[in-house]
Amino acid sequence: MSVLASYRRISQWPAGRWLFSRLVCWKAPYFSSIAPRIDVLEPGRGVATLRHRRAVTNHIGTVHAIALCNLAEFVGGLACDVSIPASMRWIPKGMTVAYLKKAVGTMRATATPAFPPREASEGYDLPFDVVVENPQGEVVFTASIAMWVSPKAMR
């Protein structure tokens, strides 16, 4: 079952988005360190949140910069997975980030591709842009994640 099909099925249940997020963290355990929650997942867009709590806080009481990077990679990877054709696969190659404002409160990250994904016979770069906002809707962090999209290996 595809990631998108799983999300659509599980998200309909009570606490389904929470459960889906936990399942993603089980598959990719490092994301558990920030306990993200996927709120929207559809081709071309993903939205996830990160609660401001002690485990993700730095020495000045704001959400840690690396927690924001992890949130960006979490939502960017999921958005990429559900956006590319089924015949393609992806892997992140790099990330450029900008910390624009102190991150206080629940962070909301939105990931979108820089251009529409396409089927291809060779690999190509597909940047995903991630914008993270605070509860007031102010942008506190941006990221551009360089995704390498290539055909799945033939078996």
C-alpha positions as CSV (number, residue, x, y, z in Angstrom):
1,M,0.0,0.0,0.0
2,S,1.3,3.4,-0.9
3,V,2.1,6.1,1.7
4,L,-0.8,8.3,0.3
5,A,-3.3,5.4,0.4
6,S,-2.2,4.6,4.0
7,Y,-2.6,8.2,5.0
8,R,-6.0,8.5,3.4
9,R,-7.2,5.4,5.1
10,I,-5.7,5.9,8.6
11,S,-6.4,9.7,8.8
12,Q,-10.2,9.0,8.8
13,W,-10.0,7.2,12.1
14,P,-10.2,8.9,15.5
15,A,-6.6,10.0,16.2
16,G,-5.7,8.7,12.8
17,R,-3.3,11.5,11.8
18,W,-1.5,11.0,15.1
19,L,-1.3,7.3,14.5
20,F,-0.1,7.8,10.9
21,S,2.6,10.2,12.2
22,R,3.7,7.6,14.8
23,L,3.9,4.9,12.1
24,V,6.1,7.1,10.0
25,C,8.4,7.6,13.1
26,W,8.4,3.9,13.6
27,K,9.6,3.4,10.0
28,A,12.1,6.3,10.3
29,P,12.9,6.3,14.1
30,Y,15.0,9.5,14.2
31,F,11.9,11.6,13.6
32,S,10.5,10.3,16.9
33,S,12.9,12.7,18.6
34,I,10.7,15.6,17.6
35,A,7.2,13.9,17.7
36,P,5.9,15.6,14.6
37,R,2.3,15.3,13.5
38,I,1.2,15.2,9.8
39,D,-2.0,17.4,9.4
40,V,-2.4,17.4,5.6
41,L,-0.8,15.0,3.0
42,E,-1.8,15.3,-0.7
43,P,0.1,15.3,-4.0
44,G,1.9,18.6,-4.1
45,R,1.6,19.6,-0.5
46,G,2.3,18.4,3.0
47,V,1.6,20.2,6.3
48,A,2.9,19.0,9.7
49,T,3.2,20.5,13.2
50,L,5.7,20.3,16.0
51,R,4.6,21.2,19.5
52,H,6.9,23.5,21.5
53,R,7.9,21.4,24.5
54,R,11.1,20.9,26.6
55,A,12.4,18.0,24.4
56,V,12.8,20.3,21.4
57,T,13.8,23.5,23.2
58,N,17.2,25.1,23.2
59,H,19.1,27.1,25.9
60,I,17.1,30.3,25.2
61,G,13.7,28.7,25.4
62,T,12.9,28.6,21.7
63,V,12.3,25.6,19.4
64,H,15.8,24.3,18.5
65,A,17.1,25.0,15.0
66,I,17.8,21.3,14.3
67,A,14.2,20.4,15.5
68,L,13.0,22.7,12.7
69,C,15.3,21.0,10.2
70,N,14.0,17.6,11.3
71,L,10.4,18.9,10.9
72,A,11.2,20.2,7.4
73,E,12.8,16.9,6.3
74,F,9.8,15.0,7.8
75,V,7.1,16.9,5.9
76,G,9.3,17.4,2.8
77,G,10.0,13.7,2.5
78,L,6.3,12.7,2.9
79,A,5.2,15.4,0.5
80,C,7.8,14.2,-2.1
81,D,6.8,10.6,-1.6
82,V,3.1,11.2,-2.3
83,S,3.8,13.7,-5.2
84,I,6.2,11.7,-7.5
85,P,4.9,9.1,-9.9
86,A,4.7,5.5,-8.5
87,S,7.5,4.5,-10.9
88,M,10.0,6.9,-9.2
89,R,11.8,6.9,-5.9
90,W,13.5,9.8,-3.9
91,I,16.3,10.5,-1.5
92,P,17.3,13.9,0.0
93,K,20.6,15.2,-1.2
94,G,20.9,18.4,0.8
95,M,19.1,21.2,2.6
96,T,19.5,24.9,2.7
97,V,17.9,26.7,5.6
98,A,17.2,30.2,6.9
99,Y,16.3,31.0,10.5
100,L,14.3,34.1,10.3
101,K,12.8,34.6,13.7
102,K,12.7,33.0,17.2
103,A,10.6,29.9,17.0
104,V,8.1,30.0,19.9
105,G,4.9,28.0,20.1
106,T,3.6,25.2,17.9
107,M,5.4,25.3,14.6
108,R,3.4,24.6,11.4
109,A,5.5,23.5,8.3
110,T,4.2,23.4,4.8
111,A,6.1,21.6,2.0
112,T,5.6,22.1,-1.7
113,P,7.6,21.1,-4.8
114,A,9.4,23.9,-6.6
115,F,7.9,22.5,-9.9
116,P,5.6,19.6,-10.7
117,P,7.2,16.2,-10.4
118,R,7.4,14.1,-13.6
119,E,8.2,10.6,-14.7
120,A,11.6,10.3,-16.2
121,S,14.0,7.7,-17.5
122,E,16.9,9.3,-15.6
123,G,17.2,10.9,-12.2
124,Y,16.6,14.6,-11.7
125,D,16.7,17.2,-8.9
126,L,13.4,18.2,-7.4
127,P,13.6,20.9,-4.7
128,F,10.9,21.0,-2.1
129,D,10.4,24.3,-0.3
130,V,9.3,24.2,3.3
131,V,8.0,27.2,5.2
132,V,7.6,27.1,8.9
133,E,5.2,29.5,10.7
134,N,4.6,30.3,14.3
135,P,1.0,30.4,15.8
136,Q,0.7,34.0,14.7
137,G,1.4,33.0,11.1
138,E,4.8,34.6,11.0
139,V,7.5,32.8,9.0
140,V,10.3,31.7,11.4
141,F,12.2,29.3,9.2
142,T,12.5,28.3,5.5
143,A,14.2,25.3,3.9
144,S,14.9,24.1,0.4
145,I,15.4,20.4,0.4
146,A,17.2,19.0,-2.7
147,M,15.5,15.7,-3.5
148,W,17.0,13.3,-6.0
149,V,14.2,11.6,-7.9
150,S,15.1,8.6,-10.0
151,P,13.4,5.5,-11.6
152,K,12.8,2.6,-9.3
153,A,15.2,-0.3,-9.9
154,M,13.7,-3.1,-12.1
155,R,13.4,-6.4,-10.3
